[in-house]
Amino acid sequence: MSNIRLIPRLDIKGPNLVKGIHLEGLRVMGDPNEFAVGYYRDGADELIYMDIVASLYGRNNLSDIVRRTVENVFIPITVGGGIRSVDDARHILRSGADKVAINTAAIHRPDLIREMRNRFGSQCMVLSIEAKRIAPGKWEAYTDNGREKTGRDVLEWVRQGVELGAGEILLTSVDCEGTRKGFDLELVRAVTETVPVPVIISGGMGNTDHLRAAVDAGADAVAMADILHYRRMPLPEIRNAARQANLHVRKL
């Protein structure tokens, strides 16, 4: 059985790490590099960097931050936000990222997923999905940090994305994000039962019971922000609690 990955998520606005609720009301937390290095030392399995204002600029602005990070951090890094072409992806990968996450550009032109798979391999291609519940058992994919409707059904879109070559799904519940009330477990089950690739669930973790519930629902990895950024529970404590709950996590 593969290890469940514990992944700090760092949302970036300009030079700053920020945190919001439902991806809104952003609060500046500090220097993302300092947080990233701290999480690496605490045993993070991977990191996720998301440029959450990339849509305003039409491009990802994280290359300098990523270059600084990889000088002191030696775990896989996924970077997303504003990546609209194979050239954009190449630039971020050359800056030190291991994987790129795309959302808006893939929605507008799904063939971009295939192009990136062909150029870099599916292991580098993460499909980022911002999901909002619109009816019982039904979710719509959103873009632009959960602000713009797409009209796409999440389950149909995730199936198409994997068929085109996405090797992993970053699944963010906009409804649960920042609430500390737990993940949308029905969403997790629905997506993990639809596609065979690993799914990272993001949005809602308030305690380690939520982690266990997400894994039981099928998640392969859990992205965490609020619980770490506000230092409500450090990563070593989360990992120990996961092991006590008999979850397969990496031994440090």
C-alpha distance (Angstrom), angle and dihedral (degrees) to the residues before:
residue distance angle dihedral
M1 . . .
S2 3.80 . .
N3 3.77 119.2 .
I4 3.79 118.3 -100.8
R5 3.80 105.7 -116.2
L6 3.80 121.9 -132.5
I7 3.80 107.5 -151.5
P8 3.81 127.8 -177.0
R9 3.79 110.7 -143.9
L10 3.78 117.5 -147.2
D11 3.82 116.6 -165.6
I12 3.78 110.6 -160.7
K13 3.79 131.6 -155.8
G14 3.79 112.2 -178.8
P15 3.82 106.7 -46.1
N16 3.80 94.9 -22.4
L17 3.77 139.1 90.4
V18 3.81 107.2 -128.1
K19 3.80 136.9 -174.7
G20 3.77 131.4 -162.3
I21 3.79 142.9 163.6
H22 3.81 118.2 -103.2
L23 3.85 83.4 -0.4
E24 3.83 89.6 -65.9
G25 3.83 137.7 96.3
L26 3.78 92.2 45.7
R27 3.79 119.0 -153.5
V28 3.80 121.9 -161.5
M29 3.80 110.5 -119.3
G30 3.81 102.0 178.1
D31 3.81 142.9 -104.0
P32 3.83 108.9 -3.7
N33 3.79 92.1 -151.7
E34 3.78 92.5 58.9
F35 3.81 90.9 50.5
A36 3.81 91.9 46.0
V37 3.80 93.8 51.5
G38 3.79 90.5 47.0
Y39 3.79 92.5 51.2
Y40 3.80 90.8 47.6
R41 3.80 90.5 53.1
D42 3.80 89.3 48.0
G43 3.81 90.5 57.6
A44 3.80 106.4 -96.4
D45 3.79 111.6 175.0
E46 3.82 94.0 -147.2
L47 3.80 140.1 -15.1
I48 3.78 131.6 -128.3
Y49 3.80 121.1 -154.0
M50 3.80 117.2 -169.5
D51 3.81 122.7 -174.1
I52 3.79 96.8 -148.1
V53 3.81 96.9 -174.1
A54 3.79 96.0 45.3
S55 3.81 90.6 111.8
L56 3.80 88.9 65.4
Y57 3.79 91.6 57.5
G58 3.78 99.8 32.2
R59 3.79 92.3 -126.7
N60 3.79 143.9 63.2
N61 3.80 113.6 -95.1
L62 3.79 99.8 -171.7
S63 3.81 101.6 95.9
D64 3.82 94.1 100.8
I65 3.80 92.3 47.0
V66 3.80 91.0 48.3
R67 3.82 91.8 49.3
R68 3.80 90.1 53.0
T69 3.78 92.1 46.8
V70 3.79 97.5 51.6
E71 3.80 90.5 56.1
N72 3.81 88.5 72.4
V73 3.80 106.3 14.1
F74 3.81 121.4 75.4
I75 3.80 105.9 -177.2
P76 3.82 129.3 92.7
I77 3.80 115.2 -72.8
T78 3.80 125.1 -158.7
V79 3.80 117.1 -160.3
G80 3.80 125.7 -165.6
G81 3.77 142.7 164.9
G82 3.80 126.4 85.0
I83 3.80 96.6 13.0
R84 3.80 102.0 143.7
S85 3.80 106.1 158.8
V86 3.78 145.7 25.0
D87 3.81 88.1 -100.0
D88 3.82 90.9 54.6
A89 3.79 89.7 50.8
R90 3.80 92.0 47.9
H91 3.82 90.3 52.4
I92 3.80 92.8 52.3
L93 3.81 93.1 45.3
R94 3.79 90.7 49.9
S95 3.80 88.2 51.4
G96 3.79 88.3 62.0
A97 3.80 107.2 -86.6
D98 3.79 118.0 136.5
K99 3.81 97.0 -158.2
V100 3.79 136.8 19.4
A101 3.79 125.3 -143.7
I102 3.78 120.3 -152.0
N103 3.77 130.9 -172.8
T104 3.82 119.0 148.0
A105 3.80 96.8 36.8
A106 3.80 91.6 49.4
I107 3.80 91.3 49.6
H108 3.81 90.5 53.1
R109 3.81 94.6 42.0
P110 3.81 114.6 15.0
D111 3.81 92.3 -175.1
L112 3.80 87.0 73.7
I113 3.81 86.8 77.1
R114 3.80 91.1 57.8
E115 3.81 91.8 45.4
M116 3.79 91.6 52.4
R117 3.79 92.0 45.4
N118 3.80 90.4 51.9
R119 3.81 92.8 47.5
F120 3.81 102.7 39.9
G121 3.81 106.7 11.4
S122 3.78 129.4 -104.0
Q123 3.81 90.5 -88.5
C124 3.82 88.0 71.1
M125 3.80 95.5 45.3
V126 3.81 115.6 89.9
L127 3.79 118.6 177.5
S128 3.80 108.8 -146.3
I129 3.80 114.6 -153.2
E130 3.80 125.4 -172.6
A131 3.80 104.8 -160.7
K132 3.80 130.0 -164.0
R133 3.79 122.8 -175.2
I134 3.81 110.4 -121.0
A135 3.82 99.8 169.6
P136 3.81 138.0 -4.8
G137 3.80 106.8 -57.0
K138 3.81 92.7 -1.5
W139 3.80 131.1 102.8
E140 3.79 134.3 -179.5
A141 3.81 123.8 -143.2
Y142 3.80 115.0 -122.0
T143 3.81 133.8 -167.7
D144 3.81 137.4 -159.8
N145 3.79 95.7 51.9
G146 3.78 94.2 -46.1
R147 3.81 95.7 -50.2
E148 3.80 104.8 103.3
K149 3.80 125.6 64.2
T150 3.79 117.4 -138.2
G151 3.79 101.7 -173.9
R152 3.82 88.4 -129.7
D153 3.78 120.8 132.1
V154 3.80 108.1 -126.7
L155 3.79 95.9 -135.1
E156 3.79 93.8 47.9
W157 3.79 90.6 46.4
V158 3.79 95.6 48.5
R159 3.80 90.3 49.6
Q160 3.81 91.5 50.9
G161 3.79 92.3 45.2
V162 3.78 93.1 54.6
E163 3.80 91.5 45.9
L164 3.82 88.1 54.5
G165 3.80 92.0 51.9
A166 3.80 112.5 -84.1
G167 3.78 107.6 153.0
E168 3.79 97.4 -165.8
I169 3.80 139.7 17.2
L170 3.79 125.7 -135.0
L171 3.79 101.6 -160.9
T172 3.80 116.6 -167.6
S173 3.79 120.5 -174.0
V174 3.80 104.2 -149.1
D175 3.81 89.2 -167.7
C176 3.81 92.8 58.3
E177 3.80 101.0 32.5
G178 3.81 113.1 123.0
T179 3.81 94.0 -1.7
R180 3.83 97.6 107.5
K181 3.82 86.9 -143.6
G182 3.78 98.5 112.2
F183 3.78 137.4 -92.8
D184 3.79 127.3 -59.6
L185 3.79 93.5 -99.8
E186 3.78 94.4 -176.9
L187 3.80 88.6 56.6
V188 3.80 91.3 48.6
R189 3.80 92.1 51.6
A190 3.78 93.4 45.8
V191 3.81 93.9 51.6
T192 3.80 97.5 41.0
E193 3.80 90.0 49.9
T194 3.81 90.3 50.5
V195 3.81 101.3 52.0
P196 3.82 134.5 33.0
V197 3.82 97.8 -142.7
P198 3.82 125.3 96.5
V199 3.80 115.9 -81.3
I200 3.81 124.1 -151.3
I201 3.80 110.9 -159.5
S202 3.80 117.8 -150.5
G203 3.77 131.9 -178.7
G204 3.78 129.9 56.9
M205 3.80 111.5 33.0
G206 3.78 110.4 150.8
N207 3.80 101.9 154.1
T208 3.78 142.5 -1.4
D209 3.81 92.5 -90.0
H210 3.79 86.1 67.1
L211 3.81 89.4 53.0
R212 3.79 91.9 53.3
A213 3.80 91.5 47.0
A214 3.81 91.9 51.9
V215 3.79 91.9 50.7
D216 3.80 91.1 47.5
A217 3.82 87.5 52.2
G218 3.81 90.2 55.6
A219 3.80 107.3 -91.5
D220 3.80 115.8 150.2
A221 3.80 94.2 -162.6
V222 3.79 138.6 12.3
A223 3.80 124.4 -140.1
M224 3.79 114.8 -151.3
A225 3.79 132.0 -169.0
D226 3.82 118.6 144.4
I227 3.81 95.3 43.1
L228 3.82 90.3 53.6
H229 3.80 103.7 33.6
Y230 3.82 92.2 52.7
R231 3.82 90.1 43.8
R232 3.78 93.1 -125.3
M233 3.81 89.9 140.9
P234 3.81 126.8 4.1
L235 3.78 122.1 -132.9
P236 3.83 95.8 -110.9
E237 3.81 89.3 56.3
I238 3.79 91.4 48.0
R239 3.81 91.1 49.6
N240 3.79 92.5 48.7
A241 3.80 91.2 49.4
A242 3.80 89.5 50.0
R243 3.80 91.1 52.7
Q244 3.80 91.2 48.2
A245 3.81 87.1 53.4
N246 3.82 88.2 54.7
L247 3.79 94.1 -111.6
H248 3.78 116.4 152.0
V249 3.80 104.1 -115.9
R250 3.76 129.6 156.3
K251 3.79 115.1 -83.3
L252 3.79 113.5 -128.6
